[in-house]
Amino acid sequence: MTVSRSSLGSALWDGLASLRLTIALLLLLATTSILGTLIPQNEAPATYRAIFGETGYRFFRALDLFDMYHSWWFQILVLLLAVNLIVCSAERISRQWTLLAGKRPLPDPRRFAGVETSSTFAMPQEPAALAARCEPLLRRRVGPVLVRGTETGGRFLYAESGRWSRWGVYAVHGSVLLLLVGGLIGSRFGFDGFVNIPEGETVQTIQLRNTGERLRLPFAIRCESFQVSFYPTGAPSEFRSRLVILEEGREVLRRDILVNDPLEHRGITIYQSSYGTLPGREVQLSFTSRETGMVYTRQMKPGDEFALPEDLGTFVLLDLRPNASFRGSPVGDAFVGRLVPPQGEPVEVLLPVRFPTFDRMRRGEVVIAVEEVKQRYYTGLQVNRDPGVPMVYAGFVLMLVGCYVTFFRSHRQVGLRLDPEGGGSRVSLAMTANKNRMALPAALERLAQELRRLS
């Protein structure tokens, strides 16, 4: 059996417009979101291996469950839900287009025949004169008024308000669509990373949280200073970083940032997230002569040179080496120096901060030890870019407007028939609405009282 192109397109359209598809997609997204809550996201591979084992780690990694919200299959589910929402809305709008955006209907008394919310009473004026007085009242209380004659020689007045309120549900649909698309844009074209910057230093690359890769920013960030204050208990009460933004070596922005008070530049937001301490570049060293036992101390910084007493040679402090290692074993941050004895070749000396007496193992004529290191702070920054945020904000605003229109506004229609009766008029007032019908009797009674007062 050959399926025609039109039949295939119609079947595809019907499938995308199906409420069952909507429910299935929402259930799938809810289930996967629960998994994303139970399974830690963007952790180090060693963490996952410790929790799930090697087999579980490989299985979950193949399914992208460790960075689920950026996975291809999660984004396809979100995109499919967006398409489903568009097709459902288009299908419903096409069926209601005449009511939503068509011309106002001609006033027809038969539309209000048998309406439950109605009232009938007599007024002394004849229909034509009474209609001239009723029209301004209906226009003021309800909306635009259309007038036509009746078969009995009377008048029929039709007024409506809130026809536009039927768009409220589609505004909510549009807001959800903006939220979904904004999330997809942020997921595909944004990034989320972090960087630690010691005081006085400049960086231009950050580490991405979801992949661990390095990303180069379009500008450099320098931490000019860092300040932290503490409660009496020792807990930090406030910490702030003074940051300088540099482009091509030129300062373009300088600002202090605090927690919940970020800096934004070129669409990239920089948050204060953490801090810590690092060994400073100034250190107090002690030099002990093995022969005499004399101890000499000296405050030094990289580049300084010290001529040792007792003709023990010259020591030059070269640099501070982060995360140093000794024979393949990590020893942490360490100062590196060069000892030049009176005779013999210069010797490189490693001085780990965590192991002050480490140099004893060298068994030289002089033992060098780390006495005191002036600490310095580093600032921990969260750096991210999400180009979908404006669309998400627009979605939130549109959702608030749509919910207000949907739940608090209604399309209300009023029919007022004036038939001649005994030198006066027989007045038939009816009212309908597409929602909040419980309030119609009270509204009808108020309008009827105002009409009676016209006499």
C-alpha positions as CSV (number, residue, x, y, z in Angstrom):
1,M,0.0,0.0,0.0
2,T,1.4,3.4,-1.0
3,V,0.8,6.3,1.3
4,S,0.4,9.6,-0.5
5,R,2.5,12.6,0.5
6,S,-0.6,14.5,1.7
7,S,-1.7,11.6,3.8
8,L,1.8,11.3,5.3
9,G,1.9,15.0,6.1
10,S,-1.5,14.9,7.6
11,A,-0.6,12.0,9.8
12,L,2.6,13.7,10.9
13,W,0.7,16.9,11.7
14,D,-1.9,15.0,13.7
15,G,0.8,13.1,15.6
16,L,2.6,16.4,16.5
17,A,-0.8,17.9,17.6
18,S,-1.6,15.0,19.8
19,L,-2.2,15.6,23.5
20,R,-0.9,12.1,24.2
21,L,2.5,13.2,22.7
22,T,2.5,16.2,25.1
23,I,1.8,14.1,28.1
24,A,4.4,11.5,27.1
25,L,7.1,14.2,26.6
26,L,6.3,15.9,29.9
27,L,6.5,12.5,31.7
28,L,9.9,11.8,30.0
29,L,11.3,15.2,30.9
30,A,10.1,14.8,34.5
31,T,11.6,11.3,34.8
32,T,15.0,12.4,33.3
33,S,15.0,15.5,35.5
34,I,14.6,13.2,38.6
35,L,17.6,11.2,37.3
36,G,19.5,14.5,36.9
37,T,18.8,15.3,40.5
38,L,19.8,11.8,41.8
39,I,22.9,11.5,39.7
40,P,25.6,14.2,40.5
41,Q,26.2,16.4,37.5
42,N,29.6,17.5,36.1
43,E,31.7,15.8,38.8
44,A,35.2,14.4,38.2
45,P,35.4,10.9,36.7
46,A,37.0,9.5,39.8
47,T,33.9,10.5,41.8
48,Y,31.6,8.6,39.5
49,R,33.9,5.5,39.5
50,A,33.8,5.5,43.3
51,I,30.0,5.6,43.3
52,F,29.0,3.4,40.3
53,G,32.1,1.4,39.6
54,E,33.9,1.2,36.3
55,T,31.1,-0.6,34.4
56,G,28.4,1.8,35.8
57,Y,30.6,4.7,35.0
58,R,31.0,3.7,31.3
59,F,27.3,2.9,30.9
60,F,26.1,6.3,32.4
61,R,28.8,8.2,30.5
62,A,27.6,6.6,27.2
63,L,24.1,7.9,28.0
64,D,25.4,11.4,28.8
65,L,23.8,11.2,32.3
66,F,26.7,13.0,33.9
67,D,25.9,16.2,32.0
68,M,22.3,15.4,31.2
69,Y,20.9,18.8,30.6
70,H,23.5,19.4,27.8
71,S,23.0,16.0,26.3
72,W,21.8,15.6,22.7
73,W,18.8,13.4,23.7
74,F,17.6,15.8,26.4
75,Q,17.7,18.8,24.0
76,I,15.8,16.7,21.4
77,L,13.1,16.1,23.9
78,V,12.8,19.8,24.7
79,L,12.8,20.7,21.0
80,L,10.1,18.1,20.3
81,L,8.0,19.5,23.1
82,A,8.4,23.0,21.6
83,V,7.3,21.7,18.2
84,N,4.4,19.9,19.8
85,L,3.3,23.1,21.6
86,I,3.5,25.1,18.3
87,V,1.5,22.6,16.3
88,C,-1.2,22.3,19.1
89,S,-1.6,26.0,19.3
90,A,-1.7,26.4,15.5
91,E,-4.4,23.7,15.3
92,R,-6.5,25.3,18.0
93,I,-6.1,28.8,16.6
94,S,-7.1,27.7,13.1
95,R,-10.4,26.3,14.6
96,Q,-11.1,29.4,16.6
97,W,-9.8,32.0,14.2
98,T,-13.2,33.5,13.4
99,L,-13.9,34.0,17.1
100,L,-10.4,35.2,17.9
101,A,-9.7,37.7,15.2
102,G,-12.8,37.7,12.9
103,K,-15.2,40.6,12.5
104,R,-17.7,41.3,15.2
105,P,-20.8,39.2,14.6
106,L,-24.1,40.9,13.5
107,P,-26.4,41.4,16.4
108,D,-28.9,38.5,16.4
109,P,-31.5,38.1,19.2
110,R,-31.7,34.3,18.6
111,R,-28.2,33.9,20.0
112,F,-29.5,34.8,23.4
113,A,-32.7,32.7,23.3
114,G,-32.8,30.4,26.3
115,V,-29.8,31.9,28.0
116,E,-29.9,31.1,31.7
117,T,-28.5,34.4,32.9
118,S,-31.3,36.7,31.8
119,S,-33.9,39.1,33.1
120,T,-37.1,40.6,31.8
121,F,-38.9,43.7,32.9
122,A,-41.0,46.6,31.6
123,M,-40.0,50.2,31.0
124,P,-42.3,53.2,30.1
125,Q,-40.3,54.5,27.1
126,E,-41.0,53.3,23.6
127,P,-38.1,51.1,22.1
128,A,-36.5,53.7,19.8
129,A,-36.2,56.4,22.5
130,L,-35.1,53.8,25.1
131,A,-32.4,52.4,22.8
132,A,-30.9,55.8,22.4
133,R,-30.6,56.1,26.2
134,C,-29.4,52.5,26.7
135,E,-26.7,52.5,24.1
136,P,-24.3,54.9,26.0
137,L,-24.8,52.9,29.2
138,L,-23.9,49.6,27.5
139,R,-20.9,51.2,25.8
140,R,-19.6,52.5,29.1
141,R,-20.3,49.3,31.2
142,V,-19.6,46.6,28.6
143,G,-18.0,47.8,25.3
144,P,-18.8,48.7,21.7
145,V,-22.5,48.4,20.9
146,L,-24.2,47.3,17.7
147,V,-28.0,48.1,17.1
148,R,-30.5,46.6,14.8
149,G,-34.3,46.5,14.5
150,T,-36.5,43.5,15.4
151,E,-39.4,41.9,13.6
152,T,-41.8,43.5,16.1
153,G,-40.6,47.0,15.4
154,G,-38.4,47.1,18.5
155,R,-34.6,47.4,18.9
156,F,-31.9,44.9,19.7
157,L,-28.6,46.0,21.2
158,Y,-25.5,43.8,21.3
159,A,-22.3,44.6,23.3
160,E,-19.3,42.6,24.1
161,S,-16.0,43.0,26.0
162,G,-12.8,41.0,26.4
163,R,-12.9,39.2,23.0
164,W,-9.1,39.5,23.1
165,S,-9.0,37.6,26.4
166,R,-9.4,34.3,24.5
167,W,-5.8,34.8,23.4
168,G,-4.7,34.4,27.1
169,V,-4.1,30.7,26.8
170,Y,-2.0,31.2,23.7
171,A,0.1,33.7,25.5
172,V,0.8,31.0,28.1
173,H,1.7,28.6,25.3
174,G,4.0,31.3,23.9
175,S,5.6,31.9,27.2
176,V,6.4,28.2,27.7
177,L,7.8,28.2,24.1
178,L,10.1,31.1,25.0
179,L,11.3,29.4,28.1
180,L,12.1,26.2,26.2
181,V,13.9,28.0,23.3
182,G,15.7,30.2,25.7
183,G,17.0,27.2,27.6
184,L,18.1,25.5,24.4
185,I,19.9,28.6,23.3
186,G,21.7,28.9,26.6
187,S,22.6,25.2,26.5
188,R,24.0,25.2,23.0
189,F,25.7,28.6,22.8
190,G,26.5,29.5,26.5
191,F,29.1,28.2,28.9
192,D,29.6,27.9,32.6
193,G,33.1,27.8,34.1
194,F,35.3,28.9,37.0
195,V,38.7,30.3,37.7
196,N,40.9,31.0,40.7
197,I,43.0,34.2,40.5
198,P,45.6,35.0,43.1
199,E,45.9,38.7,44.2
200,G,47.8,40.7,41.7
201,E,47.7,38.2,38.9
202,T,45.8,38.2,35.6
203,V,44.1,35.3,33.7
204,Q,42.3,35.0,30.4
205,T,41.3,31.4,30.4
206,I,38.7,29.5,32.5
207,Q,37.9,25.9,33.1
208,L,34.5,24.7,31.9
209,R,32.4,22.8,34.5
210,N,30.8,20.3,32.1
211,T,33.9,19.2,30.1
212,G,36.9,20.4,32.1
213,E,38.3,22.0,29.0
214,R,40.0,25.4,29.0
215,L,38.2,28.3,27.4
216,R,39.8,31.6,26.4
217,L,37.8,34.7,27.2
218,P,37.7,37.7,24.9
219,F,39.2,39.8,27.7
220,A,41.6,39.3,30.6
221,I,40.7,39.5,34.3
222,R,43.0,40.8,37.0
223,C,42.4,40.4,40.7
224,E,43.9,43.7,42.0
225,S,43.0,43.0,45.7
226,F,40.9,40.7,47.8
227,Q,39.4,41.5,51.2
228,V,37.5,39.2,53.7
229,S,35.9,40.0,57.0
230,F,34.9,37.5,59.7
231,Y,32.3,37.0,62.4
232,P,33.4,36.6,66.0
233,T,32.9,32.8,65.4
234,G,35.5,32.8,62.7
235,A,33.0,32.4,59.8
236,P,33.4,34.7,56.9
237,S,30.9,37.5,56.9
238,E,31.8,39.2,53.6
239,F,34.4,38.8,50.9
240,R,35.0,41.0,47.9
241,S,37.3,41.1,45.0
242,R,38.5,44.2,43.1
243,L,38.6,43.2,39.5
244,V,40.1,44.9,36.5
245,I,39.0,44.0,33.0
246,L,41.7,44.3,30.3
247,E,41.3,44.2,26.6
248,E,44.5,44.1,24.5
249,G,46.4,45.2,27.7
250,R,44.3,48.2,28.2
251,E,42.1,48.7,31.3
252,V,38.4,49.0,30.3
253,L,36.6,48.4,33.5
254,R,37.4,48.3,37.3
255,R,34.9,47.2,39.9
256,D,34.4,45.5,43.2
257,I,32.2,42.4,43.2
258,L,30.6,40.6,46.2
259,V,28.4,37.5,46.5
260,N,25.1,38.2,44.7
261,D,26.6,41.4,43.2
262,P,28.3,40.2,40.0
263,L,30.1,42.0,37.2
264,E,28.9,41.8,33.6
265,H,31.0,42.6,30.6
266,R,30.3,41.8,26.9
267,G,27.5,39.4,27.8
268,I,29.7,37.4,30.3
269,T,28.8,37.5,34.0
270,I,31.4,37.1,36.7
271,Y,30.3,36.0,40.1
272,Q,32.1,35.9,43.4
273,S,31.8,32.3,44.5
274,S,34.8,31.3,46.8
275,Y,38.2,32.2,48.1
276,G,41.3,30.6,49.6
277,T,44.9,31.2,50.6
278,L,48.1,30.6,48.8
279,P,51.7,30.9,49.8
280,G,52.9,34.4,49.3
281,R,56.0,35.3,47.3
282,E,57.8,36.5,50.4
283,V,59.4,33.9,52.7
284,Q,61.6,33.8,55.7
285,L,64.3,31.2,55.3
286,S,66.8,29.9,57.9
287,F,70.3,28.7,56.9
288,T,72.0,26.3,59.4
289,S,75.7,25.5,59.2
290,R,76.3,21.8,59.8
291,E,79.8,22.5,61.0
292,T,79.1,25.2,63.6
293,G,75.4,24.8,64.2
294,M,74.9,28.5,63.7
295,V,71.5,29.6,62.2
296,Y,71.1,32.6,60.0
297,T,67.7,33.9,58.9
298,R,66.8,36.1,55.9
299,Q,63.6,37.5,54.5
300,M,63.6,36.9,50.7
301,K,61.5,37.1,47.6
302,P,62.1,35.6,44.2
303,G,65.2,37.2,42.6
304,D,66.9,38.0,45.9
305,E,70.4,36.8,46.6
306,F,72.0,36.1,49.9
307,A,75.8,35.7,50.6
308,L,76.0,33.1,53.3
309,P,78.3,33.6,56.3
310,E,81.2,31.2,57.1
311,D,82.1,31.1,53.4
312,L,79.1,28.7,52.8
313,G,78.4,30.2,49.3
314,T,75.6,32.2,47.8
315,F,71.9,31.4,47.7
316,V,69.5,32.8,45.1
317,L,65.7,32.4,45.5
318,L,64.4,31.7,42.1
319,D,60.6,31.3,42.2
320,L,57.5,29.9,43.8
321,R,56.5,26.7,42.1
322,P,52.8,25.6,42.6
323,N,52.1,21.9,42.9
324,A,55.7,20.9,42.7
325,S,56.9,17.3,42.7
326,F,60.1,15.5,43.9
327,R,61.1,12.3,42.1
328,G,57.5,11.9,40.8
329,S,55.8,12.5,44.2
330,P,53.7,15.7,44.8
331,V,55.0,17.9,47.6
332,G,52.6,20.9,47.1
333,D,53.7,24.5,46.7
334,A,57.4,24.9,47.0
335,F,60.1,27.6,46.7
336,V,63.0,26.9,44.3
337,G,66.4,28.3,44.9
338,R,70.0,27.9,43.6
339,L,72.9,27.3,46.1
340,V,76.3,28.2,44.7
341,P,79.0,26.8,47.0
342,P,82.5,28.3,47.0
343,Q,83.7,25.3,45.1
344,G,81.8,22.9,43.0
345,E,78.7,23.1,40.8
346,P,75.5,25.1,41.7
347,V,72.8,23.0,43.3
348,E,69.0,23.5,42.8
349,V,67.3,23.4,46.2
350,L,63.6,22.6,46.6
351,L,61.9,24.0,49.7
352,P,58.3,22.7,50.0
353,V,56.1,25.0,52.1
354,R,54.4,22.0,53.8
355,F,57.7,20.4,54.8
356,P,59.9,23.1,56.3
357,T,62.9,20.7,57.0
358,F,62.8,19.0,53.6
359,D,66.3,20.2,52.7
360,R,67.9,18.0,55.4
361,M,67.7,15.1,53.0
362,R,70.2,16.8,50.7
363,R,73.0,16.5,53.4
364,G,74.8,19.6,52.3
365,E,77.1,21.9,54.3
366,V,74.2,24.2,54.9
367,V,70.6,23.2,55.6
368,I,67.9,25.6,54.3
369,A,64.4,25.6,55.9
370,V,61.2,27.5,55.4
371,E,60.5,29.4,58.6
372,E,57.5,31.6,57.7
373,V,55.5,32.3,54.5
374,K,53.4,35.4,54.1
375,Q,50.0,34.1,52.9
376,R,48.0,35.7,50.1
377,Y,44.4,35.2,49.0
378,Y,43.0,34.0,45.8
379,T,39.5,34.8,44.6
380,G,37.3,32.0,43.2
381,L,35.1,33.3,40.3
382,Q,32.2,31.7,38.5
383,V,32.2,32.9,34.9
384,N,29.3,32.1,32.6
385,R,27.5,33.3,29.5
386,D,23.8,32.5,28.8
387,P,22.5,34.2,25.6
388,G,19.1,32.7,26.2
389,V,18.4,34.7,29.4
390,P,16.6,37.6,27.7
391,M,14.3,35.2,26.1
392,V,13.7,33.4,29.4
393,Y,12.9,36.7,31.1
394,A,10.5,37.5,28.3
395,G,8.9,34.1,28.8
396,F,8.3,34.8,32.5
397,V,6.7,38.2,31.8
398,L,4.5,36.7,29.0
399,M,3.5,33.9,31.3
400,L,2.4,36.3,34.0
401,V,0.4,38.3,31.5
402,G,-1.1,35.2,30.0
403,C,-2.1,33.7,33.4
404,Y,-3.8,37.0,34.4
405,V,-5.7,37.2,31.1
406,T,-6.6,33.5,31.2
407,F,-7.9,33.3,34.8
408,F,-9.1,36.9,35.5
409,R,-10.5,38.2,32.2
410,S,-13.3,36.8,30.1
411,H,-15.1,37.3,26.8
412,R,-18.5,38.7,28.0
413,Q,-21.4,39.3,25.6
414,V,-24.6,41.2,26.4
415,G,-27.9,41.2,24.4
416,L,-30.6,43.8,25.2
417,R,-34.0,43.4,23.3
418,L,-36.5,46.2,23.5
419,D,-40.0,45.2,22.2
420,P,-43.0,47.5,22.1
421,E,-45.6,46.7,24.8
422,G,-48.6,48.9,25.9
423,G,-47.0,52.3,25.0
424,G,-43.8,51.3,26.6
425,S,-41.2,48.6,26.1
426,R,-40.7,45.0,27.2
427,V,-37.0,44.7,28.1
428,S,-35.2,41.4,27.8
429,L,-31.6,41.4,29.1
430,A,-29.3,38.4,28.7
431,M,-25.6,37.9,29.3
432,T,-23.0,35.1,28.5
433,A,-19.3,34.6,29.1
434,N,-16.8,32.0,28.2
435,K,-15.5,31.7,31.9
436,N,-16.3,32.8,35.4
437,R,-20.0,32.2,34.9
438,M,-20.6,32.2,38.6
439,A,-20.2,36.0,38.6
440,L,-22.7,36.6,35.8
441,P,-26.0,36.7,37.8
442,A,-24.6,39.5,40.0
443,A,-23.3,41.4,37.0
444,L,-26.6,41.0,35.2
445,E,-28.5,42.3,38.2
446,R,-26.3,45.4,38.5
447,L,-26.7,46.2,34.8
448,A,-30.5,45.7,35.0
449,Q,-30.8,48.1,38.0
450,E,-28.9,50.8,36.0
451,L,-31.2,50.2,33.0
452,R,-34.3,50.6,35.3
453,R,-32.9,53.9,36.6
454,L,-33.0,55.3,33.1
455,S,-36.8,55.6,33.3
